[in-house]
Amino acid sequence: MWSKLIKPVVQISSKFERNSRFACSLVPGEPEGPSVKTPIPGPKTKELLNKLGSLQQCGTVQLFANYDKSIGNYLVDADDNVILDTYTQISSLPLGYNHPTLLKVFNDEHNLKSLINRPALGVFPATDWPKKLENILKQVSPGLPHITTMMCGSCSNENAYKNVFISYRRSIRGENVDFTDLEKESCIINQPPGSPKLSILSFHGAFHGRTFGALSTTHSKPIHKLDFPAFDWPTAHFPRYKYPLEENTRENQQEDKKCLAEVEDLIEKYEKKDNPVAGVIIEPIQSEGGDNEASPEFFQQLQKICKKNCAALILDEVQTGGGPTGRFWCHEYFNLECPPDVVTFSKKMQMGGYFHTAEMTPKLPYRIFNTWMGDPGKLILLENIIEIIKSQDLLSQVQKSGERLKCGLHDLECEFSDLINSVRGRGTFLAATATSAKLRDDILKRLKQKGVQTGACGTAAFRLRPALVFQEHHADIFLDKFRQVLQEIK
Ligand code: PSZ
């Protein structure tokens, strides 16, 4: 549906494609490549780390950025190091830094006023809000008619679960049956029947956020979860494939079957425990957990299991959504027989939220609600981002750059098979596994010193999450630096 909307406008000529050093950038003003002047973190970043450290825990800060100087695919740090950014703010920056169109968006007075008069959207939306939802978000909907806007990815999943529980309980209670007095009294003190025992099934290795409900479905690292009470909700195994996929089809199909059988078993077990599964949440590519893929057939079967058991299927497209896989939504690759019940988004979409079926819409107001419920300023940015994705045919660009990157990574995994393996992913949403966690960390550190920012995921994997304006010549720079690093380590 989405792909039909796109008309190629910007074509890089084949001459440029062949000699990518001279290729023109989609974001004007980009440097020719990275340049590193100091060790990273450099002296200015260290000074700032000291200052920030006196105010808060800042052990996760890698560097301080100069967002005035950063441009396109290049992040400039406090020490003026120019870094090719293939990680883009944890995959949340669709057009790179300081895109000329986005820089001008708030010169428009109406847009500026939408930005500074931030409404409580559930109560006082602006006159143009329905039109904006229709023209911007509905336009990219994966076939789902209703939209709930939210703040971040965790908050979108969290509210999607509540939405799923509301509709599950309605289906049990009956369409127009009112709440009982006992329900109203018991929910206030967290007791059934008002606060019922219901569960969301999720997968080992999943990441769905850090807020309280979402955290019970996050299973990627102990550091996210230690010390926090959690729901007794079922956790199934996500397929773990052998690579290369083409050479391990039978084994990987067996893996799908095993994981799907476990989902069915858990649904039955939790039904018997009086904690029925109202919904199943899954990432199209498990991201934080190590960029683990599952086949279209796996997702098709999972949808069937959900339908059979009256559990809603929630696809978490927070990290995969907005184009990095080469389709606007990653689950477009899965040929599902109908859209999932809920699709959650954030990151590249700038604002959080979820698309859902009409049946999923609560009958009563004020059940899914908070102060801001999104941000019109972010939707204005998204409007412009979507325009650029279409006019510059960025989904095709992602596919082309992704192919270049993946081919190059395959070459490197052959040449350095003692160091890296299991190259995988779609579009530029790519990853590979290092032979140990220590080696992976070393690779990322060395890449940084050569002016390339990448990300880690899972126990020993690293991932690429460039912007949609990442082109073939950027891929060549990345592959060249990566090759140098592997050569040094070998
Ligand atoms: O450590 C962290 O908190 C990180 S590192 C990457 C993320 C979080 N990703 C966020 C994320 C996600 O990848 C998926 C698939 N679902 C939900 C979330 C949560 O989004 P935020 O961080 O916006 O709450």
Boltz pocket constraint, residues with backbone or C-beta under 6 A from the ligand:
constraints:
  - pocket:
      binder: B
      contacts: [[A, 90], [A, 152], [A, 153], [A, 154], [A, 155], [A, 157], [A, 207], [A, 208], [A, 209], [A, 210], [A, 283], [A, 287], [A, 288], [A, 316], [A, 317], [A, 318], [A, 319], [A, 320], [A, 346], [A, 347]]
      max_distance: 6.0
